[in-house]
Amino acid sequence: MHLRVVLVQPLYDGNVGSVARAMKNFGFHDLVMV
């Protein structure tokens, strides 16, 4: 299964880190920030 996670204008660096850690735990690798 291919999943792309998209963060739109994340306000805090911690939000990006939390999402990245969760993605790693579930084996997802495609993170896009716009």
C-alpha positions in Angstrom: 0.0 0.0 0.0 1.3 3.4 -0.9 0.5 6.3 1.5 1.6 9.9 1.2 1.2 12.1 4.3 0.8 15.8 3.5 1.3 18.5 6.2 -0.1 21.9 5.1 1.7 24.8 6.9 2.7 23.0 10.1 2.9 25.6 12.8 5.3 23.9 15.2 8.4 21.8 14.6 7.2 19.3 17.1 4.2 18.5 14.9 6.5 17.5 12.0 8.6 15.4 14.4 5.6 13.6 15.8 4.3 12.8 12.4 7.7 11.6 11.2 8.1 9.3 14.2 4.6 7.8 13.7 5.3 7.3 10.0 8.5 5.4 10.8 6.7 3.2 13.4 4.1 2.2 10.7 6.7 1.8 7.9 5.6 4.8 5.8 8.2 6.9 4.1 6.5 9.6 1.9 6.1 12.9 3.8 5.3 16.1 2.0 5.1 19.6 3.5 3.4 22.4 1.7 
